[in-house]
Amino acid sequence: QVQLVESGGGLVQAGGSLRLSCAASGRTFSRFGMAWFRQAPGQERRLVSAISWSDSTYYADSVKGRFTISRDNAKSTVYLQMNSLKPEDTAVYYCAATRASGIPGRLYDYDYWGQGTQVTVSS
């Protein structure tokens, strides 16, 4: 069993930055692919960024050049650095872990989920 705990969300003005963290329990963190999804009110949960166990990365077009995902296996933590934030980035951000290889994009490919952290970007 893996538990994921997100932190770092909050309220920020447009153009500002936030760094989300997701701390994982368990000893096999390095074997998991990790991802950040987000869900805005009335919308589906969508993949924002992901990093495989081999450090391959993926970014949704809407965040390319603004967000950076990274992982620290020694700390069992994955990060999402979010710069140049826009009001449309407002959502609940969820951390997820998968045993699958590569970078799956579907929600059901992910085995574990965090509780989510709210990010609100004001205009």
Long-range contacts (C-beta under 8 A, 24 or more apart in sequence): 1-25, 1-26, 1-112, 2-26, 2-28, 2-29, 2-32, 2-97, 2-111, 2-112, 3-112, 4-95, 4-96, 4-97, 4-112, 4-113, 4-114, 5-114, 5-115, 6-93, 6-94, 6-95, 6-114, 6-115, 6-116, 6-117, 7-117, 8-117, 9-93, 9-117, 9-118, 9-119, 10-118, 10-119, 10-120, 11-120, 11-121, 11-122, 12-85, 12-119, 12-120, 12-121, 12-122, 13-121, 13-122, 14-85, 14-86, 14-87, 14-121, 14-122, 14-123, 15-84, 15-85, 16-85, 16-121, 17-81, 17-82, 17-83, 17-84, 17-85, 18-82, 18-85, 18-119, 19-79, 19-80, 19-81, 19-82, 20-79, 20-80, 20-82, 20-93, 20-95, 20-117, 20-119, 21-77, 21-78, 21-79, 22-77, 22-78, 22-79, 22-80, 22-95, 22-114, 23-75, 23-76, 23-77, 24-76, 24-77, 24-78, 24-97, 25-76, 26-76, 29-73, 29-76, 30-73, 31-99, 32-97, 32-98, 32-99, 33-97, 33-98, 33-99, 33-100, 33-101, 33-102, 33-103, 33-104, 34-69, 34-71, 34-78, 34-95, 34-96, 34-97, 34-98, 35-95, 35-96, 35-97, 35-98, 35-103, 35-110, 36-69, 36-78, 36-80, 36-93, 36-94, 36-95, 36-96, 37-93, 37-94, 37-96, 37-107, 38-89, 38-91, 38-92, 38-93, 38-94, 38-119, 39-91, 39-92, 39-94, 39-116, 40-90, 40-91, 40-92, 43-91, 45-94, 45-107, 47-105, 48-80, 48-93, 49-80, 50-103, 50-104, 50-105, 51-78, 51-103, 52-101, 52-102, 52-103, 53-101, 56-102, 56-103, 57-103, 58-103, 58-105, 62-88, 63-89, 82-119, 85-119, 85-121, 86-121, 87-121, 87-122, 87-123, 88-121, 89-119, 89-121, 90-119, 90-120, 90-121, 91-119, 92-116, 92-117, 92-118, 92-119, 93-117, 93-118, 93-119
